[in-house]
Amino acid sequence: MRRVTTLRGLRGLVPVMMLAASVWGGPAPAVAEDAGGGGGGGGGHGHEHGHDYDYAHGADYDEGHDRGNGDGGGGKGGGGGGGGERPEVACGDVSGLISAINDANSTGFGVIQLAPNCLYTLTGPAVSPGTNGPDGLPVITGNVTLVGANTTITRGSATAFRIAEVAPGGTLTLNGITVSNGSATTSGTGINGGGILDAGTLRLTSSVVTGNLASNVGGGIEVANNAVLDLTSSQVTHNTAGDGGGMHINSGGSLSATSSQISDNTASGAGGGISNFGNVTLTTVDVLRNHAIDFEGGGITTSGGNFTMNSGSLNGNTSGSHGGGIANFGSQLMMQSVVMTNNTAGQNGGGLYNDSGSAQLIGDQVTGNTAGGQGGGIFMNGGTVTLTGTFVSANIPDNCVPGLPGC
């Protein structure tokens, strides 16, 4: 296995190194020391811009742990332990990073240490054309972890390619990593998931996905059929796509996010921050200043499956048509202790637009939202909306259309 001992544009894109440093600054994430050995491991959208996908089902996955390549030691009363290896990739050494990922894929497993406060610039695709379009890094087929601290992997080329792709059965974990400037804009299949295309399992901790572009869906991250995405203390920001400017979750896919932020993403169609056709759980997540230019769901659009949001906020999102904050087209939507404010819809439902499915709002605040048509706070076009202990006030031109109990 390779071992290197030296440790170390899109509109609206903020400097990625400054973003990572200012928001997620601090010491490098703690990682386990090498272990010694003993002596003697789409959904498609309801409009004409809908899409369909057919990724294979991912397998079950296990968390990775360092595998020791122990040199057994002999000694009185028992042997001494040998040391395991963790590849350490020198700052800016892209070929070393690619080699380390290939090694991890080959063995099925690997934890790769990247240099802190460092930029790894990809100047061409490692995989091209690829089944799903070109990728800057090798497709993840094993259980691969990249560990950094204010560490950025970015595209630095006029050639269009996304940064990373996770194959069905693969697992990619990013800890302290920023993924930026990916471009899924090639013809054919290479138009989904500008930053990362996830068809397996993707886990982000203290990481940032920013400034990526997809011609079709999933500007920051595309979650394919039956794939899994987990976010912890991470940001998805300033990404752009047709649908799902920040993230797009396909039928059978899942998103679980905790203490994270989805902000300043743009969709030309629907779902500025998130476009969902699978199952989503957000816990203490802020969805801020996202935009759906032509259609619905400035912050979020959800169609089918379950969508649960516990605490957090929907603030400053805008849509060209319905649902400035969130638009529901058939999901079982539950929002509890959420602040929904300052969202704007070009037509109906400045805060919430419910077209079908059910929406339960428990202990929420729906205030200061604006609609160009009706229902500045909430517009129920179909389905059901239930308010329990929810405060709806000061929305323009009205709070709820039609009138709802508790509104």
C-alpha positions in Angstrom: 0.0 0.0 0.0 1.3 3.5 -0.9 2.5 5.4 2.1 3.6 9.0 2.0 5.2 10.1 5.2 4.9 13.9 4.7 1.8 15.2 6.5 1.4 18.0 6.1 -16.6 29.2 -11.1 -19.7 29.4 -10.2 -21.8 32.5 -9.4 -22.2 32.9 -5.7 -19.4 30.6 -4.8 -17.6 31.8 -1.7 -13.9 31.0 -1.3 -14.0 27.4 -0.2 -11.0 27.4 2.0 -12.3 30.5 3.9 -15.7 28.9 4.2 -14.3 25.7 5.6 -12.0 27.5 8.0 -14.6 30.0 9.2 -17.4 27.5 9.8 -15.7 24.3 10.5 -12.3 25.5 11.8 -10.5 23.8 14.7 -8.2 20.9 15.2 -8.1 17.9 13.0 -10.8 15.4 13.7 -9.8 12.7 16.1 -9.0 9.4 14.5 -8.0 6.1 16.0 -4.3 5.2 16.2 -3.0 2.3 14.2 -3.9 -0.9 15.9 -1.2 -3.4 16.8 -1.3 -7.1 15.9 -1.1 -9.8 18.6 2.2 -11.6 19.5 3.1 -15.2 19.2 -11.3 -4.7 9.3 -35.6 9.3 -9.3 -37.7 9.7 -8.9 -39.2 12.0 -11.3 -40.7 15.4 -10.7 -44.3 16.0 -11.5 -43.6 18.6 -14.2 -42.2 18.1 -17.6 -38.7 18.4 -16.2 -39.0 15.0 -14.3 -36.4 12.3 -14.5 -36.1 8.6 -13.9 -33.2 6.5 -12.6 -32.3 2.9 -12.4 -29.3 2.4 -10.1 -28.7 -1.0 -8.5 -29.6 -1.5 -4.9 -26.7 -1.0 -2.6 -25.6 -3.7 -0.2 -25.3 -3.5 3.6 -22.2 -1.8 4.8 -20.0 -2.0 7.8 -18.1 0.9 9.4 -14.4 0.8 8.5 -11.6 0.2 10.9 -7.9 0.2 10.4 -6.5 -3.1 9.4 -3.2 -3.8 10.9 -0.3 -5.3 9.0 1.3 -6.5 12.2 4.8 -7.6 12.6 4.5 -10.1 15.4 7.0 -9.7 18.2 8.2 -12.3 20.6 8.8 -11.7 24.2 8.7 -13.3 27.6 5.1 -14.0 28.5 3.7 -12.9 25.1 4.5 -11.1 21.9 4.5 -7.5 21.2 2.0 -6.0 18.7 2.7 -4.9 15.2 1.6 -1.5 13.7 -1.1 -1.0 11.1 -0.8 1.5 8.2 -2.8 4.6 7.4 -1.9 6.2 4.0 -0.9 9.9 4.6 -1.2 11.9 1.4 1.1 15.0 1.1 -0.6 18.4 0.5 -1.6 18.8 -3.1 -0.5 15.3 -4.1 -3.4 14.3 -6.3 -1.7 11.3 -7.8 -1.0 10.0 -4.3 -4.7 10.6 -3.3 -5.9 8.6 -6.4 -3.4 5.8 -5.7 -4.5 5.6 -2.1 -8.2 5.4 -3.1 -7.3 2.7 -5.7 -5.5 0.7 -3.0 -8.5 1.0 -0.6 -10.9 -0.1 -3.3 -8.6 -3.1 -4.1 -8.5 -4.3 -0.5 -12.1 -3.3 0.2 -11.1 -0.9 2.9 -9.0 2.1 3.8 -8.7 5.2 5.9 -6.7 7.9 4.1 -5.3 10.9 6.0 -5.1 14.2 4.0 -3.1 17.2 5.0 -4.8 19.9 7.0 -5.5 23.4 5.6 -4.7 22.1 2.2 -6.0 22.2 -1.4 -6.0 19.2 -3.7 -6.7 20.4 -7.2 -8.0 17.9 -9.7 -7.0 18.9 -13.3 -8.7 16.1 -15.1 -11.0 13.1 -14.6 -9.6 9.9 -13.1 -12.6 8.1 -14.6 -13.7 9.0 -18.1 -16.2 8.6 -19.6 -17.5 6.3 -16.9 -20.9 4.6 -16.6 -22.3 7.8 -15.1 -20.0 10.4 -16.7 -16.5 11.5 -15.8 -15.3 11.6 -12.1 -12.3 13.4 -10.7 -11.5 10.6 -8.3 -11.7 6.8 -8.7 -15.2 5.5 -8.2 -15.6 4.3 -4.6 -16.3 0.6 -4.6 -14.8 -0.3 -1.2 -15.2 1.2 2.3 -13.1 4.4 2.0 -12.7 7.2 4.5 -10.9 10.5 3.8 -9.9 12.5 6.9 -8.8 16.1 6.8 -9.2 19.4 8.6 -10.1 22.4 6.5 -9.0 20.3 3.5 -10.5 20.9 0.1 -10.7 18.7 -3.0 -11.7 20.8 -6.0 -11.9 20.8 -9.8 -9.3 23.1 -11.3 -9.9 22.5 -15.0 -12.1 23.7 -17.9 -13.0 20.0 -18.4 -16.3 19.1 -16.8 -16.3 16.3 -14.2 -17.9 15.7 -10.8 -15.6 15.2 -7.9 -16.6 11.8 -6.6 -18.9 8.8 -7.2 -19.9 6.0 -4.8 -20.9 2.8 -6.5 -23.7 0.5 -5.3 -22.2 -1.4 -2.4 -19.5 1.2 -1.8 -19.1 3.5 1.2 -17.4 6.9 1.3 -16.9 8.8 4.5 -15.6 12.4 4.5 -14.4 13.9 7.7 -13.3 17.5 7.7 -13.3 17.7 3.8 -14.7 20.3 1.4 -15.8 19.2 -2.0 -16.0 22.0 -4.5 -16.5 23.1 -8.1 -17.5 19.7 -9.5 -19.4 19.9 -12.8 -21.8 17.1 -14.0 -22.6 18.8 -17.3 -21.5 16.3 -20.0 -24.0 14.8 -22.3 -25.8 11.5 -21.7 -25.6 10.1 -18.2 -23.0 12.5 -16.8 -25.5 15.2 -15.8 -26.5 14.2 -12.2 -24.6 14.9 -9.0 -22.3 17.9 -9.6 -20.2 17.3 -6.5 -20.9 13.7 -5.5 -23.0 11.0 -7.1 -24.0 8.6 -4.4 -25.4 5.2 -5.4 -24.1 3.4 -2.2 -23.5 5.0 1.2 -22.1 8.5 1.7 -21.3 9.9 5.2 -20.2 13.5 5.8 -19.0 14.8 9.1 -17.8 18.4 9.6 -17.6 18.7 5.8 -18.7 21.1 3.1 -20.1 20.6 -0.4 -20.0 23.9 -2.2 -20.0 25.5 -5.7 -20.9 22.4 -7.7 -23.1 22.3 -10.8 -25.4 19.6 -12.4 -27.2 20.1 -15.6 -30.0 17.7 -14.5 -30.5 17.0 -10.7 -28.4 17.1 -7.5 -26.1 20.1 -7.9 -24.3 19.3 -4.7 -25.2 15.7 -4.1 -27.3 13.2 -6.0 -28.7 10.3 -4.0 -29.6 7.5 -6.3 -32.3 4.8 -5.9 -31.9 3.0 -2.6 -28.7 4.9 -1.7 -28.0 6.4 1.7 -26.7 9.8 2.7 -25.9 10.9 6.3 -24.8 14.5 7.2 -23.5 15.5 10.6 -22.4 19.1 11.3 -21.9 19.7 7.6 -22.9 22.3 5.0 -24.4 21.9 1.5 -24.1 25.4 0.0 -24.0 27.5 -3.2 -24.7 24.5 -5.5 -26.8 24.7 -8.7 -28.9 22.2 -10.7 -32.1 21.8 -12.7 -33.9 20.2 -9.7 -32.5 19.8 -6.2 -29.9 22.6 -6.3 -28.3 21.4 -3.1 -29.4 17.7 -3.0 -31.7 15.4 -4.9 -33.0 12.2 -3.3 -34.4 9.5 -5.5 -37.2 7.0 -4.8 -36.0 4.5 -2.2 -33.0 6.8 -1.3 -32.6 8.3 2.2 -31.2 11.4 3.8 -30.5 11.8 7.5 -29.0 15.1 8.5 -28.2 16.4 12.0 -26.9 19.9 13.1 -26.3 20.9 9.5 -27.1 23.7 7.0 -28.5 23.7 3.5 -28.1 27.2 2.2 -27.8 29.4 -0.9 -28.4 26.7 -3.4 -30.3 27.3 -6.7 -32.6 25.1 -8.8 -33.8 26.3 -12.2 -36.8 24.0 -11.7 -37.9 22.7 -8.3 -36.3 22.2 -4.9 -33.8 24.9 -4.4 -32.3 23.3 -1.3 -33.6 19.7 -1.4 -35.7 17.8 -3.9 -37.0 14.6 -2.3 -38.6 11.4 -3.7 -37.3 9.1 -0.9 -37.3 9.4 2.9 -35.7 12.3 4.8 -35.1 13.1 8.4 -33.7 16.5 9.4 -32.8 17.2 13.0 -31.7 20.7 14.0 -31.0 21.6 10.3 -31.3 25.1 8.9 -32.6 25.5 5.3 -31.7 29.1 4.3 -31.8 31.3 1.3 -32.3 28.6 -1.3 -34.1 29.4 -4.6 -36.3 27.5 -7.0 -36.4 29.8 -10.0 -39.3 28.5 -12.2 -41.2 26.0 -10.1 -42.0 25.1 -6.5 -40.2 24.5 -3.2 -37.7 27.3 -2.7 -36.2 25.5 0.3 -37.6 22.0 -0.1 -39.9 20.1 -2.5 -41.0 16.6 -1.4 -43.0 14.0 -3.4 -43.8 10.7 -1.8 -42.1 8.9 1.1 -41.7 10.4 4.5 -40.2 13.8 5.3 -39.6 14.7 8.9 -38.1 17.9 10.2 -37.4 18.3 13.9 -36.4 21.8 15.1 -34.3 23.9 12.8 -35.6 26.6 10.4 -36.8 27.4 6.9 -35.8 31.0 6.4 -35.4 33.3 3.4 -36.1 30.7 0.7 -37.9 31.7 -2.6 -39.8 29.9 -5.3 -41.0 31.0 -8.8 -44.4 29.3 -8.2 -45.6 27.6 -5.1 -44.1 26.9 -1.6 -41.5 29.4 -0.9 -40.4 27.4 2.1 -41.6 23.9 1.3 -43.9 22.3 -1.2 -45.5 18.9 -0.5 -46.6 16.8 -3.5 -47.6 13.6 -1.7 -45.3 13.0 1.2 -46.1 12.3 4.8 -44.7 15.5 6.0 -44.1 16.2 9.7 -42.6 19.4 11.0 -42.0 19.8 14.8 -40.6 22.9 16.5 -39.6 24.5 13.2 -39.4 28.2 12.6 -40.7 29.0 9.0 -40.1 32.7 8.3 -39.3 35.2 5.6 -40.0 32.8 2.7 -41.5 34.0 -0.5 -43.6 32.2 -3.2 -44.3 33.8 -6.6 -47.8 32.2 -6.5 -49.3 30.4 -3.5 -48.0 29.2 -0.2 -45.3 31.5 1.0 -44.3 29.2 3.8 -46.0 25.9 3.0 -47.8 24.7 -0.1 -49.6 21.4 0.3 -50.7 19.9 -3.0 -51.3 16.3 -1.8 -50.3 14.0 1.0 -50.5 15.1 4.6 -48.7 17.8 6.5 -48.6 17.9 10.3 -47.2 21.0 12.0 -46.6 20.6 15.7 -45.3 23.5 17.8 -44.0 25.4 14.8 -43.9 29.1 14.0 -45.1 30.3 10.5 -44.5 34.0 10.4 -43.5 36.8 8.0 -43.9 34.7 4.8 -45.2 36.2 1.6 -47.1 34.8 -1.4 -47.7 36.6 -4.7 -51.1 34.8 -4.9 -52.8 33.4 -1.7 -51.8 31.8 1.5 -48.9 33.8 2.6 -48.3 31.4 5.5 -50.0 28.2 4.3 -51.9 27.2 1.1 -53.6 23.9 1.0 -54.5 22.9 -2.6 -55.2 19.3 -1.6 -54.3 16.6 0.9 -54.5 17.5 4.6 -52.8 20.0 6.8 -53.1 19.7 10.6 -51.9 22.4 13.0 -51.1 21.5 16.6 -49.8 24.3 18.9 -48.5 26.1 15.8 -48.4 29.9 15.7 -49.3 31.3 12.2 -49.1 35.1 12.1 -48.1 38.2 10.1 -48.0 36.5 6.7 -48.8 38.4 3.5 -51.5 38.6 2.1 -53.1 36.1 4.5 -52.2 33.4 6.9 -54.0 30.3 5.7 -56.0 29.5 2.6 -58.5 27.9 3.0 -59.0 28.5 6.7 -57.5 25.8 8.9 -58.3 25.1 12.6 -55.7 26.7 14.7 -54.8 29.3 12.0 
